[in-house]
Amino acid sequence: MIRELVILAGVVAMAGNAMAQQVEPAGIEVEAAGPIGPLKGTLLDGGKGAPVVLIIPGSGPTDRDGNSPMGVTAGYLRQLAESLASNGVSSVRIDKRGMFGSRAAVADPNSATIASYADDVVTWVNMLKARTGARCVWVAGHSEGTLVALTAGQRQAPICGLVLLAGPGRKLGVVMREQFRANPANAPFMDALMGLLDALEAGRTVPVDMLPPPIAPIFPIGVQGYLIDVLKHDPAALATAYMGPLLIVQGGRDLQVVQADADALRMAAPTARYLLLPAMNHVLKDVDGDGSAANLASYADASRPLTPGLADAVAAFIKR
């Protein structure tokens, strides 16, 4: 139950084996300046004169390929980058500050905030503009990465436009409460979970020894500090404020980011383009039926292809 709780709530748990070595996929290793060490990523070339998109991973210890030591090995961001390259779009997919290839960028990965991740996006965008000669760089965020993309979109930076892949449209506290309540296995811990969210939204941490033992390892103080920051942000308000081209992509079988989130983003940004892929789940792959077991099993299946039509639609939006 607890592992599923972490996956479905998008909880950040960055320490420990999040620092494990990753297998470097095909592409060119690139880097940008981080606070105390380099930020690292992988460039896939879409051909001469191709537009460039920066791909931001989602919450927690998620690497540039979309994989995580918490049981996610679907490789969906790598698959997206490869499919975009075949569609004539270059990409750089990145490791977040303090993790994986970018682990030297900061001393403590839990010190990150949405604003500091957005700072890193601006750094990457400026580096890629200089490296490629592109007039501007597109930014695509997945899951929590969409919040980072929207925040970076408020900055003075040469960003062409944003692609929001499976992005929450409501505040994280609303989403987490809904996800916790949807899982009957969470019932014994519901009061503790709701109380913790109340405290974090008020800007207070909860001593770990006051949490039930099954929950305490998931919410160390460092993670709570990060969540205090994330819970403040309103993706719908950011979408309203963003004036550039915007593509909202929603999967019909996403267990983590549901239709209500896409609807909130669409209401906030009525001129945005919208793509609904009915069979796509949160890791950008088609699954059969509405059951959670098969859906979650796809999170560990790198052999399952990317949802058909996704990369084509993103590439068409970028190249239009």
C-alpha positions in Angstrom: 0.0 0.0 0.0 2.7 2.5 1.0 4.6 2.1 -2.3 1.4 2.7 -4.3 0.6 5.7 -2.0 3.9 7.3 -2.9 3.5 6.7 -6.6 0.0 8.0 -6.8 0.5 11.0 -4.5 3.6 12.2 -6.4 5.4 12.5 -3.0 9.0 13.6 -3.2 11.5 11.1 -1.7 14.8 12.1 -3.0 17.4 10.7 -0.6 19.1 7.3 -0.4 19.0 5.2 -3.6 17.8 8.1 -5.7 21.6 8.7 -6.1 22.0 5.3 -7.8 23.9 5.3 -11.1 21.8 5.4 -14.2 22.6 3.6 -17.5 23.3 6.3 -20.1 21.0 6.0 -23.0 21.8 6.9 -26.6 22.5 10.6 -27.3 25.0 13.3 -26.4 25.7 14.2 -22.8 25.4 17.9 -22.3 25.6 20.1 -19.2 24.6 23.5 -17.9 25.8 25.5 -14.9 24.2 24.5 -11.6 24.6 26.3 -8.2 27.7 24.4 -7.1 28.2 21.8 -9.8 26.9 20.9 -13.3 23.4 20.1 -14.4 23.4 17.2 -16.8 21.2 15.9 -19.6 21.0 14.0 -22.8 20.7 15.7 -26.2 19.0 13.9 -29.1 19.4 15.6 -32.4 16.4 15.9 -34.6 18.3 17.1 -37.6 19.7 20.3 -39.1 17.6 23.3 -38.1 15.2 21.2 -36.0 13.4 23.0 -33.1 14.6 22.1 -29.6 12.5 21.1 -26.6 13.7 20.7 -23.0 12.0 17.8 -21.2 11.5 18.2 -17.5 10.8 15.0 -15.4 8.1 14.7 -12.7 8.2 14.5 -8.9 10.6 12.6 -6.7 13.7 10.7 -7.7 12.7 10.6 -11.4 15.6 10.6 -13.8 15.9 12.0 -17.3 14.5 8.9 -18.9 11.4 8.9 -16.6 12.7 6.1 -14.4 12.8 5.9 -10.6 14.3 3.6 -8.0 10.7 3.5 -6.6 9.8 0.9 -9.1 9.3 3.0 -12.3 11.3 1.6 -15.2 9.1 2.4 -18.1 11.6 4.7 -19.8 8.8 6.9 -21.2 10.7 10.2 -21.4 13.5 8.5 -23.3 10.9 7.0 -25.6 9.3 10.5 -26.1 12.7 12.0 -26.9 13.5 9.3 -29.4 10.0 9.6 -31.1 10.4 13.4 -31.3 13.8 13.0 -32.9 12.3 10.8 -35.6 9.7 13.6 -36.1 12.4 16.2 -36.6 12.4 17.7 -33.1 15.6 17.8 -31.1 15.4 17.4 -27.3 17.3 17.6 -24.1 16.0 15.6 -21.2 17.5 16.4 -17.9 18.3 15.2 -14.4 17.0 17.5 -11.7 19.5 19.3 -9.4 20.9 17.0 -6.7 20.0 13.7 -8.5 21.5 11.2 -10.8 23.8 13.0 -13.3 23.1 16.4 -11.7 23.8 15.2 -8.2 26.8 17.6 -7.8 24.6 20.6 -8.6 23.5 21.0 -5.0 24.6 19.5 -1.7 21.0 18.5 -0.7 18.4 17.5 -3.3 15.6 18.2 -0.8 16.7 21.9 -0.7 15.1 22.3 -4.1 12.0 24.4 -4.7 9.7 24.9 -7.7 11.4 28.3 -8.2 14.9 26.8 -8.1 13.9 24.1 -10.6 12.5 26.9 -12.8 15.8 28.7 -12.4 17.5 25.6 -13.8 15.1 25.5 -16.7 16.0 29.1 -17.6 19.7 28.2 -17.4 19.1 25.2 -19.7 17.1 27.3 -22.2 19.8 29.9 -22.4 22.5 27.3 -22.9 20.5 25.5 -25.6 19.7 28.7 -27.4 23.4 29.6 -27.5 24.5 26.0 -28.5 21.9 25.5 -31.3 21.4 29.0 -32.5 17.7 28.5 -32.1 15.6 31.7 -31.6 13.9 30.1 -28.6 13.5 26.7 -26.9 10.3 24.8 -26.2 9.8 23.4 -22.7 7.8 20.2 -22.0 7.1 19.2 -18.4 5.7 15.9 -17.3 3.5 15.6 -14.1 5.0 17.9 -11.5 7.4 19.0 -14.2 4.5 20.9 -15.7 4.4 23.1 -12.6 8.1 23.8 -13.1 7.5 24.6 -16.8 4.7 27.0 -16.0 6.8 28.7 -13.4 9.7 29.1 -15.8 7.2 30.4 -18.4 6.7 33.5 -16.2 10.4 34.4 -16.4 12.1 36.6 -18.9 13.6 33.7 -21.0 13.6 32.7 -24.7 10.9 30.1 -24.3 8.9 29.4 -27.5 6.0 27.7 -25.7 5.0 25.0 -23.2 3.8 21.4 -23.5 2.1 20.1 -20.3 2.1 16.3 -20.2 -0.2 14.8 -17.6 0.0 18.0 -15.5 -2.1 18.7 -12.4 -4.5 21.6 -12.9 -5.4 21.9 -9.2 -3.3 22.6 -6.2 -1.3 19.6 -5.0 -3.2 19.4 -1.7 -6.5 18.9 -3.5 -5.0 16.2 -5.7 -3.3 14.4 -2.8 -6.4 14.3 -0.7 -8.4 12.9 -3.5 -5.8 10.2 -4.3 -5.4 9.2 -0.6 -9.2 8.8 -0.2 -9.5 6.8 -3.4 -7.3 4.0 -2.1 -9.2 2.0 0.6 -5.9 0.6 1.9 -5.1 4.1 3.2 -8.1 4.1 5.6 -6.1 3.3 8.8 -3.8 6.3 8.2 -6.3 8.7 6.8 -6.5 11.0 9.8 -2.7 11.2 10.0 -2.4 11.9 6.3 -5.1 14.6 6.3 -3.6 16.2 9.4 -0.1 16.2 7.8 -1.4 17.9 4.7 -3.2 20.5 6.8 0.0 21.3 8.7 2.1 21.5 5.5 -0.4 23.8 3.8 -0.1 26.0 6.9 3.7 26.0 6.5 4.4 23.7 9.4 6.4 20.4 9.5 5.2 17.5 11.6 7.8 15.6 13.7 8.4 12.2 12.1 7.9 10.4 15.4 4.4 11.8 15.5 3.5 10.0 12.3 2.3 6.3 12.1 5.3 4.0 11.4 4.2 3.1 7.8 4.0 6.7 6.8 7.0 8.2 8.7 9.7 7.0 6.2 7.8 8.6 3.3 7.6 12.1 4.9 11.0 12.9 6.4 11.5 16.5 7.4 13.4 17.4 4.3 10.6 16.1 2.1 8.1 17.9 4.2 10.0 21.2 3.6 9.8 20.6 -0.2 6.1 19.8 0.0 5.4 23.0 1.9 6.8 24.9 -1.1 5.0 22.8 -3.8 1.6 23.0 -2.0 1.6 26.8 -2.3 1.6 26.8 -6.1 -1.6 27.0 -8.2 -1.1 25.5 -11.7 -4.3 27.0 -13.0 -3.3 30.5 -12.0 0.1 30.0 -13.7 -1.6 28.8 -16.8 -3.8 31.9 -16.9 -0.8 34.1 -16.5 1.2 32.4 -19.3 0.8 34.2 -22.6 2.7 31.9 -25.0 1.7 28.9 -27.0 0.4 26.1 -24.7 -0.4 22.4 -25.4 -2.3 20.5 -22.7 -2.1 16.7 -23.0 -4.3 14.4 -20.9 -4.5 10.6 -20.7 -7.9 9.0 -20.3 -6.5 6.3 -18.1 -4.2 8.4 -15.9 -4.5 7.3 -12.3 -2.6 10.3 -10.9 -3.7 13.3 -12.9 -7.4 13.0 -13.8 -9.7 14.8 -16.2 -10.6 17.4 -13.6 -7.0 18.6 -13.7 -7.0 18.9 -17.5 -10.4 20.7 -17.3 -9.0 23.2 -14.7 -6.0 24.0 -17.0 -8.3 24.3 -20.1 -10.6 26.7 -18.2 -7.6 28.7 -17.0 -6.1 28.9 -20.5 -9.0 28.7 -23.0 -6.9 29.4 -26.0 -4.5 26.5 -25.3 -4.5 23.5 -27.6 -5.8 20.4 -26.0 -5.1 16.7 -26.7 -7.0 13.9 -25.0 -5.6 10.4 -25.6 -8.3 8.1 -24.2 -6.1 5.0 -23.5 -3.0 6.7 -22.2 -1.9 6.5 -18.6 0.4 8.6 -16.5 3.6 7.1 -17.9 2.4 8.0 -21.4 1.5 4.4 -22.5 -1.8 2.9 -23.6 -3.4 0.4 -21.2 -6.5 -1.7 -21.5 -9.4 -1.2 -19.2 -9.8 0.8 -16.0 -8.2 -1.5 -13.5 -5.3 -0.2 -11.5 -3.2 -3.4 -11.4 -2.5 -3.6 -15.1 -2.1 0.2 -15.2 0.5 0.2 -12.5 2.3 -2.8 -14.0 3.0 -0.7 -17.1 5.1 1.6 -14.9 7.8 -1.1 -14.9 7.4 -2.1 -18.6 10.0 -0.4 -20.8 9.0 -2.7 -23.7 5.5 -1.2 -23.9 5.6 1.6 -26.6 4.8 5.2 -26.1 1.1 6.0 -26.7 0.6 6.1 -30.5 0.1 9.6 -31.8 1.5 11.4 -28.8 4.9 12.3 -30.2 3.4 13.1 -33.6 1.0 15.6 -31.9 3.7 17.2 -29.8 6.0 17.5 -32.7 3.3 19.0 -34.9 2.5 21.6 -32.2 6.2 22.5 -31.8 6.7 22.7 -35.6 3.5 24.5 -36.5 
